[in-house]
Each structure stands twice: as structure tokens, then as C-alpha cells.
Amino acid sequence: MLFYVVYIGINKQMSVNSRLQPRILVIQRLLDNPAEYNSFMNCIFSAQKLNCLMDGLLLSGSGDSSALQQACYLTGGIYSRYSTSNDFSHLLLVLIDKYLSSRCTRNLLAVPVQDTVSFKASCSCHHRPIEFAFVCTVCLSLTCEVPAVDAEGNRMCRACNTAVGAPETNPNPIV
């Protein structure tokens, strides 16, 4: 819901001032919640459409956020982790040092570059990272299992409850 409000605000301001270079800073305390993966990916696509940088800071002692990594990579933003074992008194310095600079200034600074980005998606049925998936043609949700068949014999998407294919269709996962 918050990203939707941010998107409306950015879109409204872009219509008033076309020279605006919007940025979003996402500060994440916990690791990814797979149930929110589809919503977060929609936010990333909206940010791309608006040419908006999404920067991400993960406040976690261990692990990475693959969704936040993807957001930063796809929109040209900066992703970094701040270990919670560090004293939070340095957090303001990190925020100013890495995230305050404009898009043009970042080209002149030594900003952190992502070495590797995990592009694994999460299935909408079990919320686990997957490599192969069945894709709903309506809502683009991913499932790790063949969609179930309803009483009329149509395959139904678990996320949007739409018939996604005829029963005689032999579903193959997307690689």
C-alpha cells in the first residue's frame, strides 16, 4: 500500500515538473517476505516506468534480500547491507555517504556496485524461491506446481482464480 501511494505522488509531481529525478530509499529490517514478492515486483516495474531509482539498505546481520537486490539492480539504484551488530550511531553517516547523492553525482563517486544479483523468483503457492515455474497469463504469478483443474475442466490460477488454459493443454514450466 505504501508503494502505491509513493507511485501516485511521484507520478503527480512528474506531471508538474518534468525535470524531476525521483528516487526511493527502501530501508528493510527483516529478510524478504515471499508473500509480498508479486506486489514488490509490481512496484519495481512502476519505478522503472517512471525512471525512478530505488535504493535499498538492508539492516540485517546475516542474509541478503533478493527482492531488494533485484529492485536496486533493475532501477539503477544502490544496494547495501548494514550489519546490526554495528553501532547505529554510524547509520546516519552511511545514509548520507551512499544515498544522498544525485544520479549525476553518483557517476563521479565510488558507489558500491553489486557483484551478484539473485534473480530467483518466489512461487505464489508455497512462497519458496524457484528456478522453474508455471506462469499465469493474466496476473503473471508464478507457481511451482501445475495449476489445479476446476469442475468445468479449466486450469485455474491460485492467485487470481482465472481460467488459464484448456484442460487438454499439456502445461510445461517456463525456464
N, C-alpha and C positions, 0 to 999 in steps of 0.2 A: 504494500500500500504506500509506503514512504517513497519508493522509487517512482511510482505513478505520479505522485504529487510533484516530485522533483522534475519529472519529464514535462509536465504541464507548465511548470514555472519556467523552465529553460525554453520551451517552445514559445511561450508568450513573450519572453524577453528577446528571443531571436527575431521575432516578427517586428519588434520595435527598433532593435539595434542589430543590423546585420553584421557588424564588425565584432560582435561579442564572441569570445572564445571560451565557451563554458567548460568547466571541469567539475568532477565529482570525486570526493575523497570518501572511500569506504573504510571505516575502521572496524575490524572484526575481532571479537574477543574469543569466540569459540570456533572450533573447526566446522566444516560445512554441514548443513542440514540437508540431506539428499531430498527431502520432501519439498524443498523450496528451489530445487535446481531449475525446473522449467520456468518459473517466474523470474528467477535471476537471469537466465539466458535471454528472456524477452527484454529485460532491462538493458542488457549488453547490446542487443540488436538496436534498441531505441537510441542508445548513446552513440552507436556507430552512425546511425542515420542522421543524427544531429551534429556529427563531427565533434563529439564531446569526449574529452579524455576522462577515463576512470582510473584513478589511482587507488591502490589498496595497501593497507597496513594491517598485518595480522599480529595481534597481541597474544602470542601463544608460545609456550616453552618448547613444544615439540609438534611436529607435523606441519603440513602445508595445506593451504586451501586451494584445491584445483579450480574451483569456480572463480575465485578471486584472481588467481593467476591468469585464467582464460580471459576474464574481463579486462585486466590490465594489458595483456598482450594484444587482444583484438582491437582495443581502442587507442593503443599507443601510450598508455599510462605507465606508471612505475609501481612495481610490486615489491614489497619487502616485509621481513618479519622482524618484530621487536620482541626479544625474549623477556618474558615476565619475571625471570629471575633477576634481571637488571633493575636498578632503582628507577622508579617512574619519574624522577626529577630530570632525567635526560630525555624524556619523551618529547617535550616541547622543542628541544634542540633538533631532534630527529625530524619532527614535523616541519619546522622552518627550513632546515637544511635540504630535505629531499622533496617536499611537496609544495612549497610556496612559490617556486619559480614558474614563470610562464612557459608556454610551449616554445617560444623562440629562444628564451634564455636556457632552456634545458639542452638545446643543441650545443651550447658553449660550456656547459658544466659537465662534470664527470658524474652523471646519474647512474645508479645501478642498472645493469642490464640482466634480464632473465636468461640464464643459461639453458634451462629446460622448462618446458611447459607441459603439464599433463592435460591432454585433450580427451581423456576418458569421460564419457557421459554417464549419467545415473539412470537406471531404469525406473519408470514410474510405478512399477508394481512392488518391487522389493527395496528400492532406493539404494541399490548397490552399484558401484562402478562396473561398467560392462564394456566389452570390446565389439561385440556383435549384437544387433538389436533389430526388432521389428518396429517400423515407423508408422504412426497413424498419419494418413494423408490429410486429415482435417486439422488436428491440433498439434501435429508434429511431436507428440510424446513418444518416448522410446520404451519398449518392453522387452524383457529378456525371453519371454515365452510367446508362443503363438496365441493371437487373440482368441478369446472364447467364442463359441457359436451360440446364438440366441435361439428362441423357439422357432423362428421362421427360417433358420439356417444361415443367417448372416453372421459374419465375424464382427464382433463389437469391440470398440476401443474401451479400455478400462478407465481412461482419464475423462473422455468426453461423451461416452455412451453413444457413439455414432457408428453406423454400419460402415466398415472399412473395406469390405470386399465380399464377393460372392462366395458361397460355401465351396464351390468346386475349385476355387483358386488354391493353388499349392503355394503357401507362403514360404518365402525364403528370407532369411535375415539379411539386412543391409550390413555390408562390411565397412 
